Amino acid sequence: MRLPFRDRHDAGRQLGEHLHRLHPWPDTVVLGLPRGGVPVAAEVARALAAPLDVFMVRKLGLPFQPEVAMGAVASGGVEWLNRDLLARLPLPPGAVEDVRRHELRELARREARYRASRPPLTLTGRPALLVDDGLATGATMHAALRAVRALGVARVAVAVPVAPPDTGEALQPLADEVICLHTPPGFRAVGQYYRAFPQTTDEEVLAALQGRRD
């Protein structure tokens, strides 16, 4: 199978071209979910000639399997938990709170690192476009959508290169629009559809954000 994306920059360029053809995006702020979503969002912002910012969100992974999301936390104290999943798991008392505390510390560290002294772009009354490098369970995007809504955006859309069909459908009640380039059957992991999918570093996030904030 030929993989659809060379790397995150290529995925962002493809996604940006698709969005540009889809319809106009006047006054829209492009928000990248760190870390992997920011390089994708930078290419999207470039294609749409739109301002770019980072929107802080962190997955809450299961204590015994951190790659599986039981929820997520986002800027502004917004949290989403997968109650169905948690109801099926015999987690010890305090397990969710321990993970929450750890991820909130990391969220605060990244917020301080990525923003320095620069305030976030104003979202109130403006359309927002949330971008990630792909969706698996959609936990982080659930939290991000709720947090962005709480900031009073005019409308909010989600755009990603790849996701399983059911995840995109689950987000539709929360978003005004969900755009995904590929919704392959048999989806297992986001990185499965990239030829190169290394972990994004803080330095790469800062480089992507530089010069595209106004």
C-alpha positions in Angstrom: 0.0 0.0 0.0 1.3 3.4 -0.9 1.3 5.6 2.1 -0.6 8.9 1.5 1.7 11.2 3.4 5.5 11.6 3.3 5.6 13.4 6.6 3.6 16.0 8.7 4.6 18.9 6.4 3.4 17.0 3.3 0.2 16.1 5.1 -0.4 19.7 6.0 0.2 20.9 2.5 -2.3 18.3 1.1 -4.8 19.3 3.8 -4.3 23.0 3.2 -4.8 22.6 -0.5 -8.0 20.7 0.1 -9.3 23.2 2.5 -8.5 26.1 0.2 -10.5 24.5 -2.6 -13.4 23.5 -0.3 -14.6 27.1 0.6 -13.4 30.4 1.9 -12.1 30.7 5.5 -12.5 34.4 6.2 -11.0 35.6 9.6 -10.3 32.0 10.6 -7.7 31.3 13.2 -5.8 28.0 12.6 -5.1 26.1 15.9 -2.5 23.3 16.0 -2.8 20.6 18.7 0.7 20.0 20.1 2.9 18.6 19.4 2.4 16.7 16.1 -0.5 18.8 14.9 1.4 22.1 14.9 3.6 21.3 11.8 0.5 20.2 10.0 -1.4 23.4 11.1 1.5 25.6 10.0 1.1 24.3 6.4 -2.6 24.7 6.6 -2.3 28.3 7.8 0.1 29.1 5.0 -2.3 27.7 2.4 -5.2 29.7 3.8 -3.2 32.8 4.5 -4.6 32.6 8.1 -3.1 33.3 11.5 -1.6 30.3 13.4 -1.6 29.5 17.1 -1.2 26.5 19.3 -4.0 25.2 21.4 -2.9 23.3 24.5 -4.4 19.8 25.1 -3.1 16.6 26.6 -4.3 13.1 26.4 -5.0 11.2 29.6 -3.6 7.8 29.0 -4.5 4.6 30.9 -2.0 4.0 33.7 -1.2 0.5 32.4 -1.4 1.4 28.7 -0.6 5.1 28.2 -1.2 5.1 24.5 -4.9 4.3 25.0 -6.8 7.5 25.9 -9.3 7.5 28.7 -9.8 11.2 28.3 -8.0 14.5 27.8 -7.5 17.9 29.4 -7.3 21.3 27.6 -6.5 24.9 28.2 -9.0 26.7 30.5 -9.5 23.6 32.7 -11.7 21.8 30.3 -11.7 18.0 30.6 -13.3 15.1 28.7 -13.4 11.6 30.0 -14.4 8.4 28.2 -17.0 7.3 30.7 -17.9 4.2 28.8 -14.3 3.0 28.8 -13.7 3.9 32.5 -16.8 2.0 33.5 -15.4 -1.2 32.0 -12.0 -0.9 33.7 -11.2 -1.8 37.3 -8.8 1.2 37.9 -7.6 1.6 41.5 -8.8 4.6 43.5 -7.0 7.8 42.6 -5.6 6.5 39.3 -7.4 9.0 37.1 -6.4 11.8 39.4 -2.8 10.8 39.3 -2.7 10.8 35.5 -4.6 14.1 35.4 -2.1 15.9 37.7 0.8 14.6 35.7 -0.7 15.8 32.4 -1.7 19.1 33.7 1.9 19.8 34.8 3.1 18.9 31.3 0.4 21.1 29.7 1.5 24.0 31.9 5.1 23.4 31.0 4.4 23.4 27.3 2.1 26.4 27.5 5.0 28.4 29.1 7.6 27.1 26.6 5.5 27.7 23.5 4.1 31.1 24.4 6.9 32.7 26.4 5.5 36.2 27.0 3.2 36.1 24.0 -0.5 35.9 24.7 -2.8 33.6 22.7 -4.6 34.9 19.7 -8.1 36.3 20.4 -10.7 33.7 19.5 -13.9 35.3 20.8 -16.3 35.9 17.9 -13.9 34.4 15.3 -14.1 31.1 13.4 -11.5 28.6 14.6 -10.0 25.6 12.7 -8.6 22.9 14.9 -5.8 20.8 13.2 -4.0 17.7 14.3 -1.8 15.1 12.4 -4.6 12.6 12.7 -7.2 11.2 15.0 -7.3 7.8 16.7 -9.8 7.8 19.6 -10.4 11.5 19.2 -10.0 12.2 22.9 -7.8 15.2 22.6 -10.0 16.7 19.9 -13.1 16.2 22.1 -11.4 18.2 24.9 -10.1 20.9 22.5 -13.5 21.4 20.9 -15.2 21.9 24.3 -12.4 24.3 25.4 -12.6 26.4 22.2 -16.4 26.5 22.4 -16.1 27.9 25.9 -13.9 30.8 24.6 -16.9 32.0 22.5 -15.7 31.2 19.0 -18.2 32.1 16.2 -17.8 28.5 14.8 -15.3 25.7 15.0 -14.2 23.2 12.4 -11.9 20.2 12.7 -9.4 19.3 9.9 -7.1 16.3 10.0 -5.2 14.2 7.3 -6.4 10.8 8.5 -8.9 9.2 11.0 -11.0 6.2 11.4 -14.6 6.7 10.0 -16.3 6.3 13.4 -14.0 8.9 15.2 -14.9 11.6 12.7 -18.6 10.8 13.0 -18.4 11.0 16.8 -17.0 14.6 16.6 -19.7 15.9 14.3 -22.1 16.9 17.1 -19.4 19.0 18.7 -18.0 20.7 15.6 -19.6 22.8 12.9 -17.6 20.9 10.3 -15.3 17.9 10.3 -12.9 17.5 7.4 -10.6 14.5 6.9 -8.6 13.6 3.8 -8.5 9.8 4.5 -10.9 7.6 6.5 -9.4 4.2 5.8 -11.1 0.9 6.9 -9.0 -1.2 9.2 -7.4 1.9 10.8 -5.0 1.1 13.6 -2.7 4.1 14.2 -2.1 7.6 12.8 1.6 6.8 12.1 0.6 3.9 9.9 -0.3 6.4 7.1 3.0 8.4 7.2 6.3 7.3 5.6 8.1 9.3 8.3 6.4 9.9 11.6 9.0 10.8 14.3 8.0 12.3 17.6 7.7 16.1 17.2 10.0 18.1 19.5 9.4 21.3 21.3 11.9 23.0 19.0 9.9 21.9 15.9 6.8 23.4 17.5 8.5 26.7 18.2 9.9 26.8 14.7 6.5 26.2 13.1 4.9 28.9 15.3 7.5 31.5 14.6 6.4 34.3 12.3 2.8 33.1 11.9 1.0 34.5 14.9 -0.7 37.8 13.7 
